[in-house]
Amino acid sequence: MLTYSAWSSRQLVAASDLNPYLYENSKQLAAPSAFRVKGAESITSFSSRARVKWDMWDFQRHGWSSTDMVRFRCPSTGTYFVTANLTFRPPSDMDGKKSVTLYTLASTQAPEDDSYSDAIKSLTTTKIIGSYVSVNLSGLVHIPEGFHVFASVTGWGGTWTQATSSNENWSMNSFGAIQIAPDAKGLGA
């Protein structure tokens, strides 16, 4: 959270009094709270909504944490730009006449509560047999300090599978957030 001074109008202020406000605020704005995880090797079946368990941290800044690599604890209240990319192979038994759908969500969850709120949704469809399909998600999410953010995926129209490729799994699957408004009280504030 940014800190602001409480000096009166025309009050003389020493540089040493200004430095904590200027330096700390600039430091937070120049290197905002952020995290990125990658790889989704653990997803084997998701014909119903499945929370994504990520394989490894790419980076984290300012205290993002996770005890299970599924839910990521937000260290600082604010508005975040959240992104996810998931790549899979559509069902092998599809006939190319009907579309199959890949659907993903980013959700937030209070620290001591099992309920959650879906914040962003994205879907993609294909009729192409044997292709790779990526579903990309991005948008603004207000996340209070201590809340968790996580991604879920669902595939319809048959059994979706991991994309088999010479590319590493982590190069095709990622999830992250970067704080863009530290003092925001919500998306409209």
Secondary structure, 3 states (H helix, E strand, C coil): CCCCCCCCCCCCCCHHHHHHHHHHHHHHHHCCCEEEEECCCCCCCCCCCEECCCCEEEEEECCCECCCCCCEECCCCEEEEEEEEEEEECCCCCCCCCCEEEEEEEEEECCCCCCEEEEEEEEEEECCCCCCEEEEEEEEEEECCCCEEEEEEEEECCCCEECCCCCCHHHCCEEEEEEEECCCCCCCC
